[in-house]
């Protein structure tokens, strides 16, 4: 891992481009091939050129630059280029609707936009005075820009231009607008020290080397992927490849077979779909699996096949963003698959706690990295309450929102996560659910809908589930049926009643479901595939 004097994005870019030079940094997996390759030396040059270009377009120190693009090799070039211009990047998820995009542009006081041509079609700005830089239009030493609605090509210069404007480690480096499950987006303000400290802490759980290859499947505009899938690899000289298409199981497996990654970070939904559609059906039909004596061998063989399906070289598979279904985790653990679960929050840049692959007991909890402090504050029981965090990874606050910033911190400056959990005697964190989604039972019992949803999701009948409290206080599960369930047609009501009975047997009496209702249309989700609860509660 490189050592940098200052924890800034520009220092990281310069140090890694100098140390790793001709090693591959970024590429795209497209139509069965690896294309658009970028070396570390090219990354350093292009980032400085983009920084210089932004300064020539009038961008000044601390001004805000929107970064609006799908994942591609040019995304990190623009991300670091904005830092070289002395500006603040505002990476935006392409999943936001037009109204949300315009609101964020207005709220963050954008001075220019770096975007891809595909994302530009969605942006649909009126004849804007904002300069537009089309990051995927670089050809030779020229790039396409739009100024006052006029398209033109501008030459890229190698000098850093605004190098003297580069921000210090404790100055604002990025504003991340959350796409949370609870409603309106907030602009999380992160410094270079926040971002790099979080990446360094994640590397205490998994070592990366220049020979490592990461396949990126989550949006780079989300802190989880940007930090663990971009900044951490750059600290170690690893290479990253991006998918041209959305990461469905078939697209992911095809790309993994081509790129043969050694590491990935993803969300539970992807690995759950791969397990249930590819692994589980074959495992259940295996003759070895039918007998208790040979079942462990069948699971181990299935785990080897999963590694093979992912290119055969995976040694780290990070899973975060939501709870992992128990049936899937049981399989991964018993199969010896090199997975690791983690817990984080955009406001914590995002890494808060995790485990190293194959170095933990199943459901034994997560441990925080060195420098990150955790505590449990009041509320849901003697040993259980809100998880609170302190450390170099914790945000500055919410942009232009002093009221919400004050609400996010305790009087003694601990970040309120809004999550419920406990810390055991070994200092390991156990997460129960979101404080805002906690349901109170008839006698004041604490009911965690996420735990019930995970149980429902382990059924082959259910694609997605959301549990809420009905008008009379009864618990209701709203489920989106899987293709397996839809094929059952007339028998589905009986099957769902059996599912309700099975789930209830695994729950405390006050957490049992009164009924299961079917949702015909897909749930609206965040880019990390979590249901937007506020739309349905």
C-alpha positions, -999 to +999 in steps of 0.1 A: +000+000+000+013+035-009+021+060+019+008+095+012+019+126+031-015+142+031-049+123+029-062+141-001-076+128-034-049+146-054-021+131-032-036+097-037-038+101-075-003+115-078+013+089-056-004+059-071+002+070-107+039+075-099+044+042-080+024+019-103+029+037-136+024+012-164+003-012-144-034-014-155-057+008-135-092+008-152-109-010-180-144-018-193-159-053-199-180-049-231-194-074-255-172-102-243-140-082-244-119-060-221-117-025-236-109+011-228-079+003-208-062+030-187-029+027-169-019+043-137+003+068-155-025+077-179-048+081-149-025+107-133-020+126-166-057+126-176-069+137-141-045+167-141-056+175-177-093+175-166-084+197-136-067+222-159-096+222-183-121+229-155-100+259-144-099+272-179-137+269-180-138+292-150-141+267-122-126+282-090-115+267-057-143+250-036-169+253-063-191+223-068-189+201-099-216+175-107-202+141-118-230+124-136-221+092-154-226+055-154-196+034-143-168+037-168-130+041-168-134+079-173-155+083-141-124+081-117-104+103-141-131+130-137-134+124-100-097+131-094-097+158-121-123+178-101-099+175-071-070+188-092-092+218-101-095+226-064-132+219-066-157+197-048-171+167-066-209+160-064-212+124-077-248+117-086-265+083-091-279+080-126-310+064-110-323+097-098-353+111-117-351+144-136-368+163-108-344+150-082-314+158-104-326+194-109-332+198-071-297+186-064-281+208-090-299+238-074-292+228-038-255+220-043-249+252-063-232+235-092-207+255-113-200+228-140-210+193-150-187+163-159-209+137-176-209+109-201-228+112-234-253+085-223-260+103-190-263+136-209-294+123-227-311+118-193-300+151-178-323+171-201-310+205-190-326+235-206-301+257-226-278+258-196-251+283-189-233+256-169-202+243-188-206+206-197-175+183-200-182+150-218-157+128-200-160+098-224-153+119-255-115+121-250-097+114-283-060+121-283-055+153-263-089+168-271-123+165-253-158+177-261-174+204-240-205+225-242-204+262-232-236+282-233-252+255-254-224+255-280-205+222-286-168+224-292-135+205-288-109+217-264-073+207-261-062+190-229-030+204-213-007+183-191+000+210-165-021+210-133-035+245-138-052+250-104-027+228-085-022+256-059-060+254-052-060+218-042-078+212-009-062+200+023-071+167+040-097+183+063-114+205+036-145+194+018-137+170-011-171+155-020-208+159-014-227+126-016-265+129-020-280+098-003-308+078-019-319+064+014-350+044+022-365+071+044-372+099+020-355+131+008-318+131-002-293+149+020-259+161+009-233+143+030-201+164+032-169+143+032-132+154+033-103+137+017-092+125+052-127+109+057-126+090+024-090+078+026-091+069+063-122+047+055-104+030+026-073+024+047-094+009+075-111-015+051-077-027+041-070-040+076-096-067+068-085-076+034-051-071+019-049-060-018-019-062-041-010-049-075-019-084-089-055-081-077-083-074-101-117-060-089-149-062-109-170-032-101-208-038-101-222-010-079-226+027-088-194+046-082-215+076-071-224+055-040-197+058-013-196+020-007-183+013-043-163+045-046-144+038-014-139+001-013-140-005-050-120+025-062-099+043-035-088+012-017-076-006-049-057+026-059-039+026-026-026-009-035-020-007-073-049-031-081-069-029-113-106-023-117-130-032-145-165-019-150-196-034-165-212-019-196-246-033-187-266-034-154-253-062-132-279-089-135-267-124-125-262-134-161-243-102-170-222-105-138-212-141-144-203-135-180-181-105-171-165-124-143-156-152-167-139-128-190-121-105-164-115-133-138-116-109-107-098-117-075-121-094-054-155-078-056-178-057-034-215-061-038-250-061-022-268-092-008-294-092-036-269-101-063-253-131-045-288-142-033-301-143-069-270-162-081-274-187-053-311-192-058-312-193-096-278-210-103-265-229-073-294-240-051-315-258-078-285-280-088-274-285-051-309-298-042-308-323-071-273-336-061-272-372-049-245-362-024-268-336-009-296-360-002-276-379+024-266-363+057-232-381+056-222-365+022-241-332+024-211-312+036-191-325+006-220-315-018-220-280-003-182-277-006-183-288-042-211-263-049-189-236-034-160-245-057-185-242-086-196-208-075-159-196-074-154-211-108-186-193-121-170-160-109-139-166-129-121-190-106-098-166-088-121-149-062-104-145-028-125-117-014-162-111-019-175-082+002-212-080+009-228-049+025-256-024+023-284-047+037-287-079+057-277-111+040-304-139+040-296-166+065-300-195+040-275-178+016-250-170+043-253-206+057-243-219+023-214-194+018-200-202+052-203-240+050-189-239+014-158-221+025-166-193+001-143-162+008-171-138+016-172-111+042-201-090+054-197-054+064-216-025+079-214+011+069-231+044+064-226+071+038-221+095+067-192+074+078-175+073+044-189+045+047-170+017+065-179+011+102-173-026+109-166-059+092-147-092+091-119-107+072-129-136+049-127-171+066-116-155+099-149-153+117-176-176+131-210-176+115-231-147+129-205-139+155-208-101+148-186-075+132-157-057+146-147-020+140-113-012+124-086+005+144-094+042+150-132+038+147-151+038+180-186+024+186-210+027+214-246+018+221-269+045+234-301+040+253-334+028+240-343-007+231-332-027+261-304-030+287-278-040+261-294-028+229-299+006+214-288+030+188-253+024+173-232+056+175-198+061+158-168+083+162-136+084+141-117+100+112-143+085+088-172+105+101-186+133+079-184+170+084-222+173+082-250+178+057-245+205+031-265+236+037-286+219+064-275+228+099-307+215+115-303+179+101-265+181+109-273+189+145-298+160+146-272+136+132-248+141+161-250+137+199-240+167+222-206+150+227-201+147+189-209+110+182-226+102+149-261+088+153-264+059+128-302+054+132-295+017+134-302-006+164-277-031+177-256-043+206-220-049+213-210-082+229-184-089+255-158-094+228-165-060+213-183-073+183-212-054+168-246-072+162-271-052+141-308-056+146-324-031+123-332+006+116-343+027+145-369+044+122-384+012+110-387-003+146-423-014+153-437-014+188-457-044+197-490-044+217-472-044+250-442-022+239-422-051+225-395-042+199-403-057+165-376-056+138-392-058+103-359-064+086-355-097+105-389-109+093-382-097+057-350-117+057-369-149+067-395-143+040-368-136+014-352-170+021-383-186+005-382-195-032-417-179-034-406-144-025-385-120-046-389-090-022-407-084+010-416-054+032-432-058+066-453-030+082-478-024+109-515-024+097-543+000+108-551-022+139-514-028+148-513-062+131-481-072+112-485-074+074-460-086+049-462-071+014-444-094-010-434-095-046-436-130-059-407-148-076-411-165-110-413-198-091-443-186-072-460-172-103-457-206-120-476-221-091-507-200-101-538-214-084-518-230-055-502-197-045-526-187-017-521-221+000-483-218-005-482-183+010-503-195+040-478-223+046-450-197+043-466-175+069-470-204+093-433-214+088-421-179+094-442-174+125-428-205+140-394-189+139-405-156+155-415-144+190-452-143+194-454-105+192-435-105+158-458-130+140-474-120+108-512-116+105-513-119+068-492-118+036-503-096+008-491-098-028-476-068-047-479-071-084-456-043-094-418-042-084-409-022-054-392+011-060-356+007-048-324+027-041-293+020-063-281-004-036-312-024-041-329-015-008-367-008-009-377+028-004-398+021+027-413+056+030-432+050-002-450+020+013-452+023+051 
